[in-house]
């Protein structure tokens, strides 16, 4: 008698691995797992299928789609917040906006109340700003406010500490008046001159601060490209602009541009007002924006200009380089950031980046955590820290 074949038992680890593959692959006959889902797993699979399922005719049985109604989308948003951690929810929301065209539904207040707020959602809302009905605007501002407040809590203290230290060091002078001597640093700098027989330090070199060092010691201009691809950079720039504007030793100007130039300096006390003053999308005229900023520079040797742009120029291509060269020649510290975000290096105009590098202005993508060190280096006129090549 031939023994009947039996299926070997699976371990809990194998069973969990099979469950995960089933959720990834879907439930059609070609998925290869043979695993049925029930209860919570079935609900998770339905939420994933609504977003990532392929339409009929593309090799899969289940079809993607959330329906056209706000209630069905709101239910789906509630489901994914139940089943997935916040970081995954944010990715799924972003994919739903990109894949299923749900931007229009974000103009409804009840939808905004259901979403998980993050910097990418803020970018989407800002791109819809002009189409936003008044009934939605206050809800949208509340969503943006939550994200901005979270960013400020994360970034403000360290930014003030790092940049404040750089300002102090850049303001230090070697021949201070008596009332301006920093005795702690003076003693530390002259310990080698200690005379044990007299139990004293000979202050061969005095260290202190010049008069007015606590006033506006540096002028900072943030010149920010507001084309559609720069949404996250605009959000971070508004937050850093507000932080810098709160420091007495820094005079801060914020300029945003597409083909037009808008000076938002007067709104810097509230980054939410700054963001709703931007207009994401449209063309780019970097030359015009730099010309505007250059015309506002009164103390070149004490000015740091930060251009945040992917360098795709729609204006006079050589004009941008001439503006940078002129400012550099006058003594302005120029920093070019291809992006100010957590997303890595974006697409950018490599020819313009190479031309800027030839002028002594490297262009690189910068994370928000690195930005304070970049600003500190620019203030102290030392090489800015660039991230290692990928």
N, C-alpha and C positions, 0 to 999 in steps of 0.2 A: 504494500500500500504506500502510495506516494504521499509524504507529509505535506499538509497545506501550508502555502506560503503565508507568512505573517509580517505585518508592518512593525518594524522595530520601534520601541517606545522612544519618544523624544524627551529631552531634558527640558527643564523650565527655561534655560537660556536659549535652546533651539526654538522653543515655542514662541518666545518673545521676539526672536529674530524673524521668524516667519510672520508674526503679526505685523511687525514694522514694514516688512517688504510688501505685505498685502495692502497696507495703507498707502504705501508709495506707488504701487503699480496699478491700483484700482481693482475692479471686480470682474472684468470681462474674462472670457475663456482663455485668452492668450496670456494671462498674467503669470501662469505657471505655479501658483502657490496652492491652489485648491482649498484655500482657507475661507470659511464663512465668518462674517462679522455679526455681532449682536450687541444690543444695549448701547453703551457709551461709544464703543468702537464704531458701530454703525453710524452713529450721529457724527462722529469725527470724520468718517469717510464721506458722508454726505456734504459736510462743510468744505472739505477739500475738493470733492468732485464738482461742486458748484463753481469753483474758481478755476481749477486746473484740469478738469475733464475736457477731452477733445470732442468737438462736434462730430455727429454721425458722418460716416464716410471717410474718416481719417484714421481708421484702424482701431477704434475703440468704441464700445457700446454706449458708455455713458456720455452725456453731453454737458458742457459747461454753461453756466449762466445763472444769474441771480434774479432774473425777471426785471421788469421795468418799474415796478412799484417801490416807493420808499419803504412801506411796511415790510416787504420781503427782504430788502437789503438790511433794514434795521434789525430784523430777526437774525439774519446771517451774521451781522456784526456782533450781536449779543452772543451767538453760539461760539464764534471763534474766541471771544474774550473768556468764555467759560472753559474752553478746551485747551487753549494754548497760552504760554507765557507772553508777557507784554512785548518782548522783543520780536517774537514770531508774529504776533498780531499786527504790529506795525509793518512788517514785510508783506503780510497778506493783504492789508489795506492798500499798500502801495501798488501791489500787483493787480488788485481789483480795479483800481483807478486806471492803470495803464492798459490792462487786457480787456476789461469789460466796459470802459468808458463811463465810469460812474461820477465823473466830475460834476456834472449838472445836478446830481442829487445832493451834492454838498452845499448847494445853495438853499437847502431847506433846513430850518433851525433844528427840527427833531433829529435829522440825520447827523448834524454836527455834535449834538449831545450824546450820540451813540458811539462816536469814533474814539479811537485811542490817539491822543494828540502826540505828535512828534514833529521834528524839524521838516520832514518831507511833506507832511500834511500842511504845515504852515506855508511851504512853498507853493503847494497846489492852491490853497486859499488865496494867496497873494496874486496868483495868476488869474484868478476869477474875480478879483477885487472890483473891477469896473462893471461886471455883470451882476454883482451881488445886490439883491433887493434889500431895502432898508430893514425889513423885518429880520433878515439874517445877519446883518452887519454886527450887531451887538454880541450875538452868539459867537460869531467868527472872532471878534476881538477878544472874547473871553478865552477861546481856545488858544489863540496866539499868545495871549498874556500868560497862560499857564506854561507854555513851552519856554517863553522868554524868561520868566521868573526862575524856572528850573535851570536854565543855562547860566543866568546871573549868579545863582547860588553856587554853581559848580565852578565858575571861572573868575568871579570878581576878586575874591580875596587874594588869590595867588597872583593875578595880574597886577593888582596894586602893589603887592610886596615886591615882585620882580622888577617892575618898571620904576617904582619908587626908589629902589636901591640903585638902579642905573642912573636915575636923575641925580641922586646924591653924589655918586662917584663922578659923574660928568661935570658937576658944579664945583667939585673940590679944587681949591687953589693952593699954590705953594707959598705965597707971600701974603697971608691973610692979615687983616688988622687984628689988634689984640682981642677985641670983642668977638671976632669971627673965628678965633682959633678953636679947632676941635681937639681938646686936650687928650682924649682917649686915643685917637688915631695918631696924634703927634708923639705921645709916649711910646706907643707900639712901634712906630716907625724909627724911633731913636734908641731902642733898648741896647743896641750894640755900643752906644756911647755912655753906658752906665759907668759911673765912677764910684767903686765900692768905698774908697776912703772918705768920700764926701756923701755917700749914700744918696746920690742924685743922678739924674739923667741929663746930659747936655743936649738940649733941643737943637741939634744942628740943622734939622729940616722941619719946618712948621707945616702943619696940614690944617686946612680949615675950609670954610665956605665963603664965597664972595657975597657981597651985599646983594640982596634981591634973589638969592638962590631959592628961597621958598616961594617966590612969585613964579609966574609962568616962565620956566626955564627952557622949554622946548615947544615948538609948534609942530603938531602932527596933522597931516591931511590924509584921510582915507578916501581914495578915489575908487569907486566900486562899480563894476560892470553889472547892469541889471538885466542882461539878456536872459532868456529862459533857462539856459543851462547853468546859470550862476545862482540859483535860488538859495541853496544852503549857504553859500558864501555871503549873500546879502543879509541873511538872518544873523549869522555869526558876527559880521561886520557891524551891524546895528548894536549888538550887545557890547562888543568891545568898544565901539564908539562912545556908548553911554558910560562905560566904566572909565575910559580915559577922560571924558568930559567932567567926571566927578573929582578928578585929581587937580588940585590947585596949581601944581607945578607944570601942567600941560595945557596948552591952548589947542583944542581939537576942532577940526573941521571935517564934516562928512559930505561927500559929493557922490551922487549916483548918476549914471548916464546910460543911455542907449544911443540914439542919434541926437537926442537933446541932452542937456546937462541940468540937473536939479540939485541945488544946495539945500541940504536938510539939516544944517548945523543948528538952526533955531529949535529943532525938535529933539535934540540929542538927550534932553533930560528924560525922555520916555521912548525907549526903543520900539514900543508898539506903534506909536505915532510915526516913527521913522519908517517902519515896515509898511504901514498903510499909505505912506507917501510915495512908495516906490511903484513902479509899473513894470512888472516882469514881462519879458518878451520884446520882440522888435529887433531893430538893427543895432549896430555898434559904431560909434565914432570916438575912438580913443584919443585921436589927435585933438579933437575939440575939447574933450574933458580935461586933458593935460594942459592945454592952453589956458583954460579957465582957472585951473588950480595954480598954474605958474603965475598968473596975474594977481593971485591973492597972497603970494609969498613976499613977506617984508623983511625976514631975517634968514637969508639962505643958509648961513652957517649953523643956525639953530633949528632947522626945519627937517623933518622926516616925512617924505611922501611915500605912501604905500598904495601902489596900483594893484587892484585885485581884478584880474581879467584873464580869459583864455586866449587873449591876444589876436582873435580873429577880427581884423580891422576892416570896417566898411567905409571909412573915411579916407583921408590921404595917407597911404601906407608909409611913406617915408617921413611924414610929419610927426608921427608918434616918436620915432627914433630921434628926430631933431629936437623935439621937446625934452626928451630925457637927457640928451647930450647937453643941452643948454642948462638945464637945472643942475646936472652934475658939475658942469664947469663953474657954476656960480657957488658951489659948495653945498648944495642940497643932498641929503642922504636919500637915495631912491631905492625902494624895495619893491619887487614885482612878484606877486603871488598868483600862480595859475588857478588856485582855488584856496579857499579857507573853509575846510570841511573835513569830515572824517572819512570821506569816500575814496581817498587816494588820488593819483594824478589823472586829471580828465583829459579829453581830447583838447589839443591846443595847437596854435600856429608855431610849428617848430622853427621855421625860418626867422620869425620875429624873435623867438626866444634866443636863438643863436646870435642874432644881431645885438640883442641887449647884453648877452654875456660878453660880447666883444667890447662893449662899452664899460665893462666892469660891473654890470648889474645882472647877476644870475636870476633866472626865473624858475620858480619851483612851487609845487603844491605844499601847503602848510596845514597841519592839523591845528585845531583850536588849542590843544595843550602845548604846542610848540610856539604859538604866536607870542606869548609874553617874552620868551627868550629872544625871538627874532627882533622884537621892538627894543628890548634892552640892548642888544648888540648894536642896532642902528643908532640908538641914542648915544652910546659910548663910542661910536665910530670905529668899531672893530668888525671883523668878518662875521656876517650873519650865519647862524647854524643852519645848514641845509640838510634835509633828510638824506640818508644813504640811498643810492640808486637801487631800484627794485631788481 
